Amino acid sequence: MNDAKDERRPAGELEASVMAALWAADGPRTPGQVQADLAVDLARTTVTTILTRLHDKGVVGRERQGRGYAYFPVEDAPGLTARRMHGELNRGSDRETVLARFVARLSSDDERVLRELLESGEQ
Amino acid sequence: MTALLLIPLFLPFTAGPLAARAIDRLAPVAALWTLTIAATVLAGASVSALGALVLTGLLKLPVFATFGELVHPLPTPSEAFVLPAAAAATGALTVSAWTLLRWALRQIRALRTARRQADRSGTAGDLCVVDSPLPDAYALPGRPHRIVVTTGMLRSLAPAERQALFAHERAHNAGGHYRFLLAAELAAHCHPGLRRVRDAVRLAAERAADEAAATAVGDRRLTARAIARAALATHASPSARPDFASAATTGPVPLRVAALLSPPAQRPRMASWIALLLAACAAVSACAAATGVIAFHHEVEIAQGEARR
């Protein structure tokens, strides 16, 4: 049991990780399933507390499942507007923005080099 | 005097090759600071030099000479040289001012859109999730700092890789990297020779965040894999814009991945030489511009009859 290892991370970071796990999942997840989906080591009670807090904030919904709840992310009703704005953001050249993007665009050469690097990294 | 003003206009072209080497040799954070400061100084010097050239040209025209209360003609080298130089300087300044203004407006619009989008989407801690199949993630500066990630990106990464991504974006925010990117971008708009330095600053910021993420998750290989997977997912997404300027050289992403897969570098002694060369380049440029502008000012005073030769 190394449950408590990541408990001392800031609450905001833990909420972010739990939220990301819910969005990445296909359907509603129970606290136990969320705990298994996380790369950080958290006690199940902690996961439940975080999920309850997110539910209170209204960013996740929940439904009865067995004796507990299964949680799912709330899609904003005008999800379309978000998508449109995202498109708007994408149009500008990403070479010239002050937003620090995680990854820049790849050339086809880059793609080949990356795949080779990944393969050599797996060994 | 006029010849002195040409130095700051040519030196930025030598900074490009130096910047590329600085990325290889210096630690990412050191490279970020060195390159950004050098770019800012070089840009400031070149703009001052252009400004002095423009004024020289204007004061050669009778209208402005009267307006500037010149009682003697301004002492300059042959007019056959000064007038075309001044005209070219005016053109260059106008073009940079125009592109800079357009760029700034576009940035402000993009940042507003990003902030509005972040405010509307579901927020947990510092994370904003945007429901979009296009894999994308970025750090959004402002109060409070946010990290914006699309569902497309979340779904293409494994849980541990998501932690690496979050650590990377948080490092951008904690390090205030957007300030460096902004300064480098402004510099690149002031002088075309500084575009390569701007690209190097962007790479240095990414490398700094990569190293911080690797330290935070305690695994360089995992961080490398997260970057590579995210890049490949972005590349594969069908709605991604076609890359018309597909470069023949290796882009920034493979460099970042390769740097993480190799053991933490032992910095060779060359590192300090590169930093020194960049500093010297910036210092010479600044001195030449300052001396040129002061000499120009003195000559204007002579022409105004206020000072003696």
Interface residues (C-beta under 8 A of the other chain):
Chain A: P10 A11 G12 E13 L14 E15 A16 S17 V18 M19 A20 A21 W23 A24 D37 L38 A39 V40 L54 K57 V59 V60 P73 V74 E75 D76 P78 G79 T81 A82 R83 M85 H86 E88 L89 N90 G92 R95 E96 T97 V98 L99 A100 R101 F102 V103 A104 R105 L106 S107 S108 D109 D110 E111 V113 L114 R115 L117 L118 S120 G121
Chain B: W103 R106 Q107 A110 L111 T113 A114 R116 Q117 R120 S121 G122 T123 A124 G125 D126 L127 V129 V130 D131 S132 L134 D136 A137 Y138 A139 L140 P141 I147 V149 T150 T151 M153 L154 R155 L157 A158 P159 A160 R162 Q163 L165 F166 H168 E169 R170 H172 H177 Y178 L181 L182 E185 D199 A205 E206 A209 R221 A224 R225 I227 A228 R229 A230 A231 L232 T234 H235 A240 R241 D243 S246 A247 A248 T249 T250 G251 P252 V253 P254 V257 A258 L261
